[in-house]
Amino acid sequence: MDHPKDISVSVFARTDTGLQRPGNEDAFLVADLTTGNVGLGAKMSTHQVGERGSLMVVSDGMGGAAAGEIASAMAVKVLRETLMEELPGASICARLKTATETANERIWRYANENPKFLGMGATLTAVLVLDTSAYIAQVGDSRAYLLRGEQAKQLTKDQSLVQLLLDSGAIRQNQVSSVPQNVIMQALGTSETVDVAVATVELCKDDLLVVCTDGLSNKVTAEEMSEILRESETLNAACKRLVELANERGGEDNITLIAARFDGAALHSAAQSNSITGSFKVLSQGCFDGDLAELGNRFPSLSTTPAPDVTTAVFNAFPPGESKSPRSGGTPPVKNKQPDEK
């Protein structure tokens, strides 16, 4: 069946170990689900978005040694394979959600069948572009951004302890630096089920998409990403410069990003009045779908706790076995912990 939409995507990606980690536990994938092509070769660097869509996904592994690498590689592989399967009658969002849940189940089962990998996990942020829309699925704190003219919008919300405490009103913005930055509320493979956050946004001609792990987003702002992407001659050059900038600012973590630019007659040209927010819809908050006000009651004194004492107060509120999120059980996963760390 011919695909009626004229939409093309130019895409490039880059991954880097950074300056301080012994290995790279990140993974990424660029795939044309219509043709089955995968990677960054000539057929993929600029291609038409077909009737099954184009997929861009990053995953940040955790667990130390080889475990993080295995988890992130499984995450992107299983997501693609599941999306390639037919699900009659299922919406795009339902397919993305199911594929993410399947990746979680596979990683969870693999870890339980191989005890040396118990505790491994991975974040996942995936964008499926189909027709004139981008559909986003997320577990963890890797991010997706959309850049349009002078606008730069983060399409995902970090599923992190910091974000949870901010949203619930338990801490104030000036206390953020006193809360552990590497604690996320959920990750693929660390519990039997996950709550997938899903969103969608309409695309315009010349929109730029960035999907990245926190090795980049912790070091480079969305505005800086936008400036570098628009000033660089190619996406390849932009990705190279963004990785260099993250390393110049410390490079403590692995750094991975995918950058894509959209064009084609099916997309409207974006006037300055075309706000990203106006066409952006959150369909599921994932693990934040619970009652944040009720959760905030667990931390009644944090907003007035002196910043140096916030970390202790937070972990006292999460004793072993307590819930890691409003809706699921377990201790919050800690990213990038090596096997010999306590």
N, C-alpha and C positions, 0 to 999 in steps of 0.2 A: 504494500500500500504506500502511495506517495505521501510524503510529509508536506503539508501545505505551507508551513512557516519558513520564511527566509531569515534565519538567524545563524550567525557564525560566531565562533569563540576562538580567540587566540589565547594560548595558555603556556605558561612556563612554570617550573618549580625548582626549588633548591633545598637541599638539606645539608647541615653542617654539624659536626660534633661539638663545636664551640671550643673554648680554650681550657676548660677545667675538667671535663668528664673523660673517663678512659675510653668510652665507646658511645655509639649513637643508638639510642633506644626509640627514636622517632621513626615513623613510617608515613609514606604518602602514596596516593594513587590518583592518576588521571585516566579516565576511561570513557570511551564512546560506547554506550550500551546498545546502540543500534548496529554498529559494524563489529563490535567486539574488540576494537583496537584499544590497546593500553600503552601508556608511556608518554614519552615526549618527542617521539620521532617526527619525521616530515608529515606523516598522515594525521598527526595529532596537534602539532604546533598551531595550526589554524584549520578548523574543521567545521562543517555544518552540524548544527544540533538536530539530530534525527528524531524519529517518532518515539524512541525509547529514552532519549535524553542523554546528557553528558554529565558525568560524575566527577567531583573533585573532593577528596577526603584526606584529612591528616589525622594522625594518631600519635599520642605521646605515651610511650611505655613506662611502666614502673615495676619495681621488684628487684632491681639490681642484677648484676651478672648478665646472663643471656635471657633471663625471664622477661624483662621489659621488651627486648627486641622481638621475642616470640609473640608476646601479647599484642603488640602494635601491628606486627605483620599479619597475624591472624585476623585482627579487627578489620583491616582494609580489604583483605582477601575474601573473607566471609561476606562482608557487606556487598562487594561487587557480585559475587556468585549468587547471592540471594536475590539481588535486584535483577539479575539476568533471567531469573525464573519467572514464569507467568503466574500472576495471581488474578484470575478472572474477577472483574467487578471491583477490585480494590483501588482505592484512590492513591494518588502519588504519596500523600502523607502517610497513609496506612502502610504502604509498601516500605517506605523509609523506616518507619517505626518498627515494623516486623523484622526488617533486615538488621537493624541495630540490636534488637532483642535477640535475634539468632546469633549474632556475633558474640554477645554477652554469654549466652548459653554454651557456645562452643569453647570459649576461653575458660569459663567456670568449670566445665566438665574436664577439659584437658588438664587444668591445674589439679583437680581432685584425683585424676587418674595418674598423675605424676607428682608425687608429694614434694619433690625438690623444688617444684615451681609454685607451691601453695603461696598465696598472697600476691601473685603477679596480677597485673591489671593494665589498663590503657584507657586514656581519654579517646574520644572520637568526635570530630566535627566533620559533617558531610554536607555537601551542597549538590543537589541534583537539579540541573537546568533543563527545563522542558517547556516548549512553546515560549511564551514571553515571561515566564516566572522562574524564580529560583526557590527551591524548597530546602530548608535547612534542618538537620537533625543533630542533636548534641547530647553527649554525656561527658561530664568533666569540665575542664577549663580551657581547652583549646578554643580558638575564636574564628568567627567569620566577620568580615567588614565589607560594606559596600561604599564605594567612593564615587561621587557624582559632582562634577564641577568643584565648587568650594565645600560641598557637603562630605562628611565622613561619618558613617553610622556603624556602630557595632551591632551586628544582627543577633548575636548570642549573648547570653548572660552567664558569667562564670558560675559554675556549680561548686563554689568554694565556701569554706567556713567564713572567710572575710565577707563575701557577698551576702551570705545568709544572715550574719549578725547585723550587717548594715540594713538589709531589707526589713528585718524584724524590729529595728530600732534599738537593738541591744547595745550597739556601740555607735559612736559618732565618727565622722570622717577623720577627725584628728587623732583617733585611736587606732586607725587601720594598721599603721606600721608596727604596733605592739602585738598584733595577732599573727600567729604562724601563717606564712604565705603559701606553704606547700601542702596544706590540708584541704582536700576536696571532699565533697559530700557523697560522691559516688564515682565509680569507674567501671568500665567493662571488665568482667571476670572476677570482681572482688566480692560479689554476692550473687545469689541465684537469679535474682531479677533486677532490672533497672527501670527507672522512670525516664523515658526519653523526652527531651524538650524538642518541640517541632514548631517551625515558623515558615512564613512564605513572604516573598517580596516581588513586586513587578519590576522588570528590568527596562532600562532605556538605552538608546544607542550611546555608545562610548562609555557606559558604566564600567567601573573596575571593581573586581572582586578579589579580596585577599582572604585566604584560609590559612591559619598558622597555629603553631604550638606556642606555648607561653615563653619559650626561649626568645621569640621575637617580640611578642606583645608586652612582655615585662620590661623591654628595653627601648622600644620604638613606639611613639604615639601614632594614632590613626592619622593625624594631620601630617606627620612626617612621612608616613607611608604614602599618602596621597601626593605630597609634593615630589617625592622621589620617583614615583611611578609616572607622573605626568611630565617630569623633566627629563627622564631617561629616554634614550633613543629606541630601546627595545625592552620587552618584558624581561628578557634574560639579563640585561644590564641592570635593570631595577632590582631584580631578585638578588643579584650579586652584591649590589650596594647596600641593600637592607641587611643582608647577613653580615657584611663587613661592619656596619654601624652597630649591630647588636654585639659583635665581638669587641669593637672599640670601647663599648660601655661595660665590659666585664666578661661577657661570653661564658657565664657560669653554667649555662644549660645547653642542651642540644637545641638547634635552631632549624625549623622547617617551615617553608611557606609555599603556597601555590598562588600565583597571580594570573588573573584572566581578564580579558577585555572583550566586550560584546558589540556586535555590529549586525547590520542586515536590515532589509526593507520592512520586516515585520515589527521592528522596534521603533518607537517614537523618539524623535530627538528631544532631549531634556532641556526645557527652559529652566531658568533659575528658580522658577516658582514650583517646579516639579519636585516636591519634597520626598525624600526617601521614606520618611515616617508615615506620610499619607498613604502609601501603598504597602506598608509593612504590617503583617498580622502575626501575632503569637497565637498558635493553635493549642499548644500545651506547654506549661511551665516546667514539665518534668518533675524533678524532685522538689521543686519549689511550689508545686500545686497545693501543698498543704496550707494550713492556717498559720501564717507567719506571726500573726498577733499572739496566738496561743504559744507558739514556739518562743517568742520573745519573753514570755513570762518565766521561762527557764533561766533567763539571764537578767533578772530585775535590777541588779545593781551595777551592771557593766557600764552603762552610759555615764555613771558618776565615779567609776573606779579609776584611780590614777593609771595612766597609760602603762607604766612598767609592770603593773600587777594584772593587766588584762589577760595575758597568756595563761597564768596560773588559774585564774577564775574560770576561763573558758574550759580548760581541760578537767577541772574539778567538776564541771557540769556534764562532762562526757565520760563517766566511769566505764570500765570495760563492760560491753554488752548493751550499753545504752544505745538509743536510736541515733543514727548518723544523719537522719533527715526527717522531715515531718511524716514520711510515709513508709520508711523501710528501716530494717534493723541492722545493727552492726556498728563497729567502731569506724570513725571517718578514715578513709585511706590517706596515707601520707605519701606524697610523690617523691620519687628519686631517692628513696632510702635504700642503701646498699645492704646486702645480707648480713654483714658483720656489725651494722649499726644497731643501737638499742633504742 
